[in-house]
Amino acid sequence: MKMKKMILTGVVLAATTLTSLSNVQADTTFKDVPANHWSTKAIYDLTNRKVVQGYGNNIFGFG
C-alpha cells in the first residue's frame, strides 16, 4: 500500500510538472500587447491554446 502511494505521488508530480512547462510565447506576437503588461502571459497562453486569436495582422485588440 505504501509503495502504491509513492508511485501515485510520483506520477501525479510528473504529470503536473510536465503540463506546467508549456512555452508561454505564442507563434504569433501581437503589436498592440505590451510585453510588460500584467495580462501578456495570459493572452499568449490563451492564444497557444486556441481560445483567443486576435483580429489578424498581428493585432489582438488590446485596450
N, C-alpha and C positions, 0 to 999 in steps of 0.2 A: 504494500500500500504506500509506503514511504517513497519507494522508487517511482511509482506511478505519479505521485505529486511532483517529484523532482523533474521527471520527463515532461509532464504537462506544463510546469512552470517554465522550463527551457523552451518549449515550443511556442508558448504564448509570448515570451520575451523576444524570441527571434522574430516572430511574425510582427510584433509591434515595432521592433527596431527596423525591419526591412520596409514596412509600409510608411514609416515616417522619414525615410531617407530620399524622398522624391525631390527632384530638381524643381525649384520654385520658378525659375526663369522660363517663360514661355518661348515657343519658337517665334512668335510674333511679339514685337515690342511696340508699345503704344506711345506715340509722340506726345500725347496730352496727359500722361500719367507721370507725375513727378517721382523720381527714384527714391526720394527721402520721405515720401508721404506715408502715413501710418497704414493706409489701405493697399499699398502697392503689392505687397506679398500676397494678400488675399485675392486681388484682381488677377494676378498672373497664375495663382494656384487654380482658381476657378476657370481661367482660360484653358489651362492644361487639361482640366477635367471635362472640357467642352460644355460647361454650364453657362458661360457667357462668351461672347465673341467680339463685341465691339461693333462699330459701324462700317468697318472696311477702311482701306487706305491708311492703316496703322492708327486709326482714331478710335478710342474707347468711348468717348462721350463723357469724359470726366469733368464734373462741375459745370 
